[in-house]
Amino acid sequence: MRIVSGKYRGKHIVPPKNFKARPTTDFAKESLFNIISNNYNFENISALDLFSGTGGISYELASRGCPDVVSVELNPVHHGFIKKTIEELGFKEQIRAIKQNAFIFLKGCNQKFDLIFADPPYDMEGIEQLHDIIFEKNLLTDEGWFILEHSKDREFSNKPFFIERRSYGSVNFSIFGKE
């Protein structure tokens, strides 16, 4: 896994062998961030990275200058790796790593974000609830996006606020926004 762009462009992040996370592929991540960068100035947004896994999305955001990233990961090994990598890369001022269940975090969250990214396990039951909680609690800014990474077998185009679906091999992103 590598950071695709920004201050740490090309930096390789190597998780331990016992990692069970499935990082977003570099190709899919680069394609997604090209779309995001055409719509947002990273230096002016706040972002939420749910089911952070290796923390790759959080590092990508911080490397591009995002000043406020919240990284939520429940697995203690993954969370520890994220905290260690934040320290090593000097992202302590930009990324807050929280060890918590993503659904519980969302239900208690009152902060609005310009960008919410979620990469739950592809086979997880109830991932459609992420969308429902985010929009019911009004956790996006007016121009904000919620991006859900999922398998090709899942379909979310019937959900309110759906904008588009992008596919990159086995990686699929459904994008939602208020406008």
Residue pairs with C-beta under 8 A, 6 or more apart in sequence:
1 12
1 13
1 14
1 15
1 23
1 26
1 54
1 56
2 10
2 11
2 12
2 13
2 26
3 9
3 10
3 11
3 13
3 56
3 59
3 60
3 63
4 26
4 29
4 30
4 33
4 60
5 30
5 33
5 60
5 63
5 64
6 42
6 60
6 62
6 63
6 64
6 65
7 63
7 64
7 65
8 59
8 63
8 89
9 63
11 63
11 89
13 54
13 55
13 56
13 59
13 85
15 21
15 23
15 54
15 81
16 77
16 81
18 77
19 54
19 77
19 78
19 81
20 75
20 78
21 53
21 54
21 75
21 78
22 53
22 121
22 122
23 53
23 54
23 56
24 32
24 56
24 57
24 119
24 149
24 171
25 168
25 169
25 171
27 168
27 169
28 168
28 169
28 171
28 173
29 56
29 57
29 60
31 166
31 168
32 147
32 166
32 168
32 173
33 60
33 64
35 166
35 175
36 42
36 115
36 145
36 147
37 64
39 145
40 114
40 115
42 61
42 64
42 65
42 66
43 65
43 66
43 67
44 114
45 66
45 68
45 113
45 114
45 115
46 66
46 67
46 68
46 69
46 70
46 111
46 112
46 113
46 114
46 115
47 58
47 61
47 66
47 68
47 69
47 70
47 113
47 114
47 115
47 116
47 117
48 69
48 70
48 72
48 109
48 111
48 113
48 115
48 116
48 117
48 139
49 55
49 57
49 58
49 61
49 69
49 70
49 71
49 72
49 117
50 72
50 102
50 105
50 106
50 116
50 117
50 118
50 119
50 120
50 130
51 72
51 73
51 102
51 118
51 119
51 120
51 121
52 58
52 71
52 72
52 73
52 78
52 79
52 82
52 97
52 119
53 73
53 78
53 119
54 78
54 81
54 82
55 71
55 73
55 78
55 81
55 82
55 85
55 86
55 95
55 97
57 117
57 119
58 69
58 71
58 82
58 86
58 91
58 95
58 97
59 85
59 89
59 91
59 95
61 69
61 94
61 95
61 115
62 69
62 89
62 91
62 94
62 95
63 89
66 94
67 93
67 94
68 94
69 91
69 94
69 95
69 96
70 95
70 96
70 98
70 111
70 113
71 82
71 86
71 95
71 96
71 97
71 98
72 98
72 100
72 102
72 105
73 79
73 82
73 97
73 98
73 99
74 99
74 100
74 101
74 102
76 99
79 97
79 99
82 97
83 97
85 91
86 92
86 95
86 97
98 105
102 118
102 120
102 130
103 126
103 129
103 130
103 133
106 130
106 133
106 134
106 137
106 139
107 133
107 137
109 137
109 139
111 139
112 138
112 139
112 140
112 141
112 144
113 139
113 140
113 141
113 144
114 140
114 141
114 143
114 144
114 145
115 144
115 145
115 147
116 134
116 139
116 140
116 144
116 145
116 146
116 147
117 147
117 149
118 127
118 130
118 146
118 147
118 148
118 149
119 149
120 127
120 130
120 149
120 150
122 150
122 151
122 154
123 151
127 148
127 150
127 154
128 156
128 159
130 146
130 148
131 146
131 148
131 156
131 159
131 161
131 176
133 139
134 140
134 146
135 146
135 160
135 161
135 176
140 146
140 177
140 178
142 178
142 179
143 177
143 178
143 179
144 177
144 178
145 163
145 175
145 176
145 177
146 161
146 175
146 176
146 177
147 173
147 174
147 175
147 176
148 156
148 173
148 174
148 175
148 176
149 171
149 172
149 173
150 156
150 172
150 173
150 174
151 170
151 172
152 167
152 170
152 172
154 172
154 174
156 162
156 165
156 174
156 176
157 165
157 174
159 174
159 176
160 176
161 176
161 177
161 178
162 174
162 175
162 176
163 175
163 176
163 177
164 174
164 175
165 172
165 173
165 174
165 175
166 172
166 173
166 175
167 173
